[in-house]
Amino acid sequence: MSIDQANHLSDPDAFSIREFCQRHGISQSFYHKLRNQGLAPRTLRLGSRVLITREDARRWRQWRAEASPTA
């Protein structure tokens, strides 16, 4: 396996809901609560899979950081 292949596996272009939650330290139930409130990242459907792109995850983190009060 090349270094590029290994990097792609450890840093995919899109995440499943489960992967997104694991990477962001939130539970799937909390993700669904955010989604129901319109506060979750944008998703895309690929067949039966629901994915969050790396770019949408980054935009969501930035949006949430801007919406959070500073300490």
N, C-alpha and C positions, 0 to 999 in steps of 0.2 A: 504494500500500500504506500503510495506516495505521500509526501507531506501535505500537498494540496487536498488529497482525498481525506486524510485524517483531519485536517482543519475544517473541511466541509461537514464531516460527520459531527464534530464537536461544536460547530457554529453554523447550523442550518439556515437557509433563507426564509423558512417559515416554521412555525411551531404549532403543534396541536394545542388544544385548550389545556390538557394535562401538562404538556411541556412548558407552556407559557406560565402556568401557575407555579410549577416547580422552580423555574428560573427567577420568578419574581417574589417567591416566598409567600404566596397567598394560597388559600384553599380553593378548590373548585367551587364549593358552595359560595364563597365570597365573590369569586369571579362572576357567578350567575346572578348574584345580588347586584353587583355593579352593572352587569348587562341589562338587567330589568330596570335599573335606574337610568340607563342611557350613558353610563360612565365607563364602560368597557372599551377596549380597543376595537377598531374595525376588523371584521373577519371576512374571509372569502371561502366559498364552497368549491371544493375540487372533488367532484363525484359526491360521495357520501361523507367526505372528510370536511371538517371545519378547521380552517387554519388562520393564523395571525402572522403576517409577514414580519420580518425583522424590522423593516422600516416603520410599519404601523405600531409595533411594540415600542420603538424608540420615540415616535411621535406621542404615544400615550404617556410614556414616562415623563417626557418634557411637559406635556399638558397638565399632568397631575402635579408635577413639581411647581409649575407656575400657579396652580390653583391652591396650593398648600400655603397656609400662613407661615411666615418666617419666624424662627424662634428668637 
